[in-house]
Amino acid sequence: MKNNYRYFQNKECEYFPCHKMNNDENFNCLFCYCPLYFLDECGGNCKSNNGIKDCSNCLIPHGEKGYDYIVGKIMESNRKKTFCKE
């Protein structure tokens, strides 16, 4: 997949790949920092480490379907919130 709005890869990054995967060719760097970090129910493989969310074992942002999953979770979260109060 070429670099586009759903996928980006930066092999020049000093941390590439920041997570170990079987195939680095499909590693997606678009969400270097996961936008779902602040969701309690992100659906990823996280654990609590002294009260801090540890996502080091989660590959959702870096997988081939990560973009669709993350955008879907953001939309789901936004539907549950009320932004404007009258």
Chimera marker file (.cmm) of the C-alpha trace (Angstrom):
<marker_set name="trace">
<marker id="1" x="0.000" y="0.000" z="0.000" r="1" g="1" b="0" radius="0.5"/>
<marker id="2" x="1.337" y="3.425" z="-0.888" r="1" g="1" b="0" radius="0.5"/>
<marker id="3" x="1.638" y="6.277" z="1.580" r="1" g="1" b="0" radius="0.5"/>
<marker id="4" x="-1.800" y="7.869" z="1.683" r="1" g="1" b="0" radius="0.5"/>
<marker id="5" x="-4.426" y="9.008" z="4.177" r="1" g="1" b="0" radius="0.5"/>
<marker id="6" x="-4.901" y="5.459" z="5.566" r="1" g="1" b="0" radius="0.5"/>
<marker id="7" x="-1.322" y="4.286" z="5.573" r="1" g="1" b="0" radius="0.5"/>
<marker id="8" x="2.122" y="5.759" z="6.047" r="1" g="1" b="0" radius="0.5"/>
<marker id="9" x="5.454" y="4.126" z="6.695" r="1" g="1" b="0" radius="0.5"/>
<marker id="10" x="8.612" y="5.832" z="7.881" r="1" g="1" b="0" radius="0.5"/>
<marker id="11" x="11.510" y="3.400" z="7.763" r="1" g="1" b="0" radius="0.5"/>
<marker id="12" x="13.870" y="6.302" z="8.508" r="1" g="1" b="0" radius="0.5"/>
<marker id="13" x="12.413" y="6.638" z="12.027" r="1" g="1" b="0" radius="0.5"/>
<marker id="14" x="14.939" y="5.686" z="14.680" r="1" g="1" b="0" radius="0.5"/>
<marker id="15" x="12.274" y="3.538" z="16.387" r="1" g="1" b="0" radius="0.5"/>
<marker id="16" x="11.030" y="1.699" z="13.286" r="1" g="1" b="0" radius="0.5"/>
<marker id="17" x="9.443" y="-0.669" z="13.925" r="1" g="1" b="0" radius="0.5"/>
<marker id="18" x="8.371" y="0.374" z="17.415" r="1" g="1" b="0" radius="0.5"/>
<marker id="19" x="6.512" y="-2.929" z="17.852" r="1" g="1" b="0" radius="0.5"/>
<marker id="20" x="7.672" y="-6.328" z="16.683" r="1" g="1" b="0" radius="0.5"/>
<marker id="21" x="5.557" y="-7.802" z="13.900" r="1" g="1" b="0" radius="0.5"/>
<marker id="22" x="5.954" y="-10.803" z="11.623" r="1" g="1" b="0" radius="0.5"/>
<marker id="23" x="6.018" y="-8.589" z="8.531" r="1" g="1" b="0" radius="0.5"/>
<marker id="24" x="7.482" y="-5.076" z="8.731" r="1" g="1" b="0" radius="0.5"/>
<marker id="25" x="6.485" y="-4.394" z="5.110" r="1" g="1" b="0" radius="0.5"/>
<marker id="26" x="2.878" y="-3.745" z="6.181" r="1" g="1" b="0" radius="0.5"/>
<marker id="27" x="3.764" y="-1.822" z="9.347" r="1" g="1" b="0" radius="0.5"/>
<marker id="28" x="1.637" y="1.334" z="9.466" r="1" g="1" b="0" radius="0.5"/>
<marker id="29" x="3.221" y="4.394" z="11.125" r="1" g="1" b="0" radius="0.5"/>
<marker id="30" x="0.209" y="6.672" z="10.542" r="1" g="1" b="0" radius="0.5"/>
<marker id="31" x="-0.923" y="6.483" z="14.170" r="1" g="1" b="0" radius="0.5"/>
<marker id="32" x="2.491" y="6.618" z="15.787" r="1" g="1" b="0" radius="0.5"/>
<marker id="33" x="0.690" y="7.640" z="18.968" r="1" g="1" b="0" radius="0.5"/>
<marker id="34" x="-2.675" y="5.934" z="19.193" r="1" g="1" b="0" radius="0.5"/>
<marker id="35" x="-5.635" y="8.344" z="19.308" r="1" g="1" b="0" radius="0.5"/>
<marker id="36" x="-7.521" y="5.748" z="21.374" r="1" g="1" b="0" radius="0.5"/>
<marker id="37" x="-5.113" y="5.974" z="24.295" r="1" g="1" b="0" radius="0.5"/>
<marker id="38" x="-7.535" y="8.068" z="26.340" r="1" g="1" b="0" radius="0.5"/>
<marker id="39" x="-10.468" y="5.677" z="25.859" r="1" g="1" b="0" radius="0.5"/>
<marker id="40" x="-10.993" y="3.272" z="28.739" r="1" g="1" b="0" radius="0.5"/>
<marker id="41" x="-12.523" y="0.746" z="26.333" r="1" g="1" b="0" radius="0.5"/>
<marker id="42" x="-10.244" y="1.066" z="23.318" r="1" g="1" b="0" radius="0.5"/>
<marker id="43" x="-10.482" y="-2.608" z="22.395" r="1" g="1" b="0" radius="0.5"/>
<marker id="44" x="-6.726" y="-3.016" z="22.231" r="1" g="1" b="0" radius="0.5"/>
<marker id="45" x="-4.337" y="-5.272" z="24.064" r="1" g="1" b="0" radius="0.5"/>
<marker id="46" x="-3.404" y="-2.966" z="26.926" r="1" g="1" b="0" radius="0.5"/>
<marker id="47" x="-2.705" y="-3.420" z="30.606" r="1" g="1" b="0" radius="0.5"/>
<marker id="48" x="-2.267" y="-1.189" z="33.611" r="1" g="1" b="0" radius="0.5"/>
<marker id="49" x="1.290" y="-0.593" z="34.748" r="1" g="1" b="0" radius="0.5"/>
<marker id="50" x="1.248" y="1.237" z="38.099" r="1" g="1" b="0" radius="0.5"/>
<marker id="51" x="-1.907" y="3.095" z="37.039" r="1" g="1" b="0" radius="0.5"/>
<marker id="52" x="-0.570" y="3.996" z="33.589" r="1" g="1" b="0" radius="0.5"/>
<marker id="53" x="-2.077" y="2.488" z="30.456" r="1" g="1" b="0" radius="0.5"/>
<marker id="54" x="0.579" y="0.317" z="28.797" r="1" g="1" b="0" radius="0.5"/>
<marker id="55" x="-0.152" y="-0.299" z="25.103" r="1" g="1" b="0" radius="0.5"/>
<marker id="56" x="3.223" y="-1.752" z="24.193" r="1" g="1" b="0" radius="0.5"/>
<marker id="57" x="1.656" y="-5.111" z="23.247" r="1" g="1" b="0" radius="0.5"/>
<marker id="58" x="-1.058" y="-3.610" z="21.043" r="1" g="1" b="0" radius="0.5"/>
<marker id="59" x="-0.651" y="-3.685" z="17.265" r="1" g="1" b="0" radius="0.5"/>
<marker id="60" x="-4.042" y="-2.243" z="16.231" r="1" g="1" b="0" radius="0.5"/>
<marker id="61" x="-2.680" y="1.173" z="15.110" r="1" g="1" b="0" radius="0.5"/>
<marker id="62" x="0.079" y="-0.475" z="13.091" r="1" g="1" b="0" radius="0.5"/>
<marker id="63" x="-1.940" y="-3.209" z="11.392" r="1" g="1" b="0" radius="0.5"/>
<marker id="64" x="-3.478" y="-3.207" z="7.929" r="1" g="1" b="0" radius="0.5"/>
<marker id="65" x="-6.990" y="-2.540" z="9.261" r="1" g="1" b="0" radius="0.5"/>
<marker id="66" x="-5.900" y="-0.148" z="11.998" r="1" g="1" b="0" radius="0.5"/>
<marker id="67" x="-7.132" y="3.015" z="10.288" r="1" g="1" b="0" radius="0.5"/>
<marker id="68" x="-10.680" y="1.708" z="9.875" r="1" g="1" b="0" radius="0.5"/>
<marker id="69" x="-10.768" y="0.349" z="13.422" r="1" g="1" b="0" radius="0.5"/>
<marker id="70" x="-9.514" y="3.587" z="15.008" r="1" g="1" b="0" radius="0.5"/>
<marker id="71" x="-11.797" y="5.868" z="12.997" r="1" g="1" b="0" radius="0.5"/>
<marker id="72" x="-14.740" y="3.591" z="13.841" r="1" g="1" b="0" radius="0.5"/>
<marker id="73" x="-13.957" y="3.701" z="17.570" r="1" g="1" b="0" radius="0.5"/>
<marker id="74" x="-13.634" y="7.502" z="17.488" r="1" g="1" b="0" radius="0.5"/>
<marker id="75" x="-16.993" y="7.809" z="15.732" r="1" g="1" b="0" radius="0.5"/>
<marker id="76" x="-18.582" y="5.403" z="18.235" r="1" g="1" b="0" radius="0.5"/>
<marker id="77" x="-17.165" y="7.385" z="21.151" r="1" g="1" b="0" radius="0.5"/>
<marker id="78" x="-18.358" y="10.684" z="19.679" r="1" g="1" b="0" radius="0.5"/>
<marker id="79" x="-21.909" y="9.367" z="19.232" r="1" g="1" b="0" radius="0.5"/>
<marker id="80" x="-22.026" y="8.643" z="22.978" r="1" g="1" b="0" radius="0.5"/>
<marker id="81" x="-21.014" y="12.180" z="23.979" r="1" g="1" b="0" radius="0.5"/>
<marker id="82" x="-22.953" y="15.402" z="24.135" r="1" g="1" b="0" radius="0.5"/>
<marker id="83" x="-20.801" y="18.272" z="22.935" r="1" g="1" b="0" radius="0.5"/>
<marker id="84" x="-23.174" y="21.219" z="23.102" r="1" g="1" b="0" radius="0.5"/>
<marker id="85" x="-25.430" y="21.907" z="26.038" r="1" g="1" b="0" radius="0.5"/>
<marker id="86" x="-28.100" y="24.518" z="25.884" r="1" g="1" b="0" radius="0.5"/>
<link id1="1" id2="2" r="1" g="1" b="0" radius="0.2"/>
<link id1="2" id2="3" r="1" g="1" b="0" radius="0.2"/>
<link id1="3" id2="4" r="1" g="1" b="0" radius="0.2"/>
<link id1="4" id2="5" r="1" g="1" b="0" radius="0.2"/>
<link id1="5" id2="6" r="1" g="1" b="0" radius="0.2"/>
<link id1="6" id2="7" r="1" g="1" b="0" radius="0.2"/>
<link id1="7" id2="8" r="1" g="1" b="0" radius="0.2"/>
<link id1="8" id2="9" r="1" g="1" b="0" radius="0.2"/>
<link id1="9" id2="10" r="1" g="1" b="0" radius="0.2"/>
<link id1="10" id2="11" r="1" g="1" b="0" radius="0.2"/>
<link id1="11" id2="12" r="1" g="1" b="0" radius="0.2"/>
<link id1="12" id2="13" r="1" g="1" b="0" radius="0.2"/>
<link id1="13" id2="14" r="1" g="1" b="0" radius="0.2"/>
<link id1="14" id2="15" r="1" g="1" b="0" radius="0.2"/>
<link id1="15" id2="16" r="1" g="1" b="0" radius="0.2"/>
<link id1="16" id2="17" r="1" g="1" b="0" radius="0.2"/>
<link id1="17" id2="18" r="1" g="1" b="0" radius="0.2"/>
<link id1="18" id2="19" r="1" g="1" b="0" radius="0.2"/>
<link id1="19" id2="20" r="1" g="1" b="0" radius="0.2"/>
<link id1="20" id2="21" r="1" g="1" b="0" radius="0.2"/>
<link id1="21" id2="22" r="1" g="1" b="0" radius="0.2"/>
<link id1="22" id2="23" r="1" g="1" b="0" radius="0.2"/>
<link id1="23" id2="24" r="1" g="1" b="0" radius="0.2"/>
<link id1="24" id2="25" r="1" g="1" b="0" radius="0.2"/>
<link id1="25" id2="26" r="1" g="1" b="0" radius="0.2"/>
<link id1="26" id2="27" r="1" g="1" b="0" radius="0.2"/>
<link id1="27" id2="28" r="1" g="1" b="0" radius="0.2"/>
<link id1="28" id2="29" r="1" g="1" b="0" radius="0.2"/>
<link id1="29" id2="30" r="1" g="1" b="0" radius="0.2"/>
<link id1="30" id2="31" r="1" g="1" b="0" radius="0.2"/>
<link id1="31" id2="32" r="1" g="1" b="0" radius="0.2"/>
<link id1="32" id2="33" r="1" g="1" b="0" radius="0.2"/>
<link id1="33" id2="34" r="1" g="1" b="0" radius="0.2"/>
<link id1="34" id2="35" r="1" g="1" b="0" radius="0.2"/>
<link id1="35" id2="36" r="1" g="1" b="0" radius="0.2"/>
<link id1="36" id2="37" r="1" g="1" b="0" radius="0.2"/>
<link id1="37" id2="38" r="1" g="1" b="0" radius="0.2"/>
<link id1="38" id2="39" r="1" g="1" b="0" radius="0.2"/>
<link id1="39" id2="40" r="1" g="1" b="0" radius="0.2"/>
<link id1="40" id2="41" r="1" g="1" b="0" radius="0.2"/>
<link id1="41" id2="42" r="1" g="1" b="0" radius="0.2"/>
<link id1="42" id2="43" r="1" g="1" b="0" radius="0.2"/>
<link id1="43" id2="44" r="1" g="1" b="0" radius="0.2"/>
<link id1="44" id2="45" r="1" g="1" b="0" radius="0.2"/>
<link id1="45" id2="46" r="1" g="1" b="0" radius="0.2"/>
<link id1="46" id2="47" r="1" g="1" b="0" radius="0.2"/>
<link id1="47" id2="48" r="1" g="1" b="0" radius="0.2"/>
<link id1="48" id2="49" r="1" g="1" b="0" radius="0.2"/>
<link id1="49" id2="50" r="1" g="1" b="0" radius="0.2"/>
<link id1="50" id2="51" r="1" g="1" b="0" radius="0.2"/>
<link id1="51" id2="52" r="1" g="1" b="0" radius="0.2"/>
<link id1="52" id2="53" r="1" g="1" b="0" radius="0.2"/>
<link id1="53" id2="54" r="1" g="1" b="0" radius="0.2"/>
<link id1="54" id2="55" r="1" g="1" b="0" radius="0.2"/>
<link id1="55" id2="56" r="1" g="1" b="0" radius="0.2"/>
<link id1="56" id2="57" r="1" g="1" b="0" radius="0.2"/>
<link id1="57" id2="58" r="1" g="1" b="0" radius="0.2"/>
<link id1="58" id2="59" r="1" g="1" b="0" radius="0.2"/>
<link id1="59" id2="60" r="1" g="1" b="0" radius="0.2"/>
<link id1="60" id2="61" r="1" g="1" b="0" radius="0.2"/>
<link id1="61" id2="62" r="1" g="1" b="0" radius="0.2"/>
<link id1="62" id2="63" r="1" g="1" b="0" radius="0.2"/>
<link id1="63" id2="64" r="1" g="1" b="0" radius="0.2"/>
<link id1="64" id2="65" r="1" g="1" b="0" radius="0.2"/>
<link id1="65" id2="66" r="1" g="1" b="0" radius="0.2"/>
<link id1="66" id2="67" r="1" g="1" b="0" radius="0.2"/>
<link id1="67" id2="68" r="1" g="1" b="0" radius="0.2"/>
<link id1="68" id2="69" r="1" g="1" b="0" radius="0.2"/>
<link id1="69" id2="70" r="1" g="1" b="0" radius="0.2"/>
<link id1="70" id2="71" r="1" g="1" b="0" radius="0.2"/>
<link id1="71" id2="72" r="1" g="1" b="0" radius="0.2"/>
<link id1="72" id2="73" r="1" g="1" b="0" radius="0.2"/>
<link id1="73" id2="74" r="1" g="1" b="0" radius="0.2"/>
<link id1="74" id2="75" r="1" g="1" b="0" radius="0.2"/>
<link id1="75" id2="76" r="1" g="1" b="0" radius="0.2"/>
<link id1="76" id2="77" r="1" g="1" b="0" radius="0.2"/>
<link id1="77" id2="78" r="1" g="1" b="0" radius="0.2"/>
<link id1="78" id2="79" r="1" g="1" b="0" radius="0.2"/>
<link id1="79" id2="80" r="1" g="1" b="0" radius="0.2"/>
<link id1="80" id2="81" r="1" g="1" b="0" radius="0.2"/>
<link id1="81" id2="82" r="1" g="1" b="0" radius="0.2"/>
<link id1="82" id2="83" r="1" g="1" b="0" radius="0.2"/>
<link id1="83" id2="84" r="1" g="1" b="0" radius="0.2"/>
<link id1="84" id2="85" r="1" g="1" b="0" radius="0.2"/>
<link id1="85" id2="86" r="1" g="1" b="0" radius="0.2"/>
</marker_set>
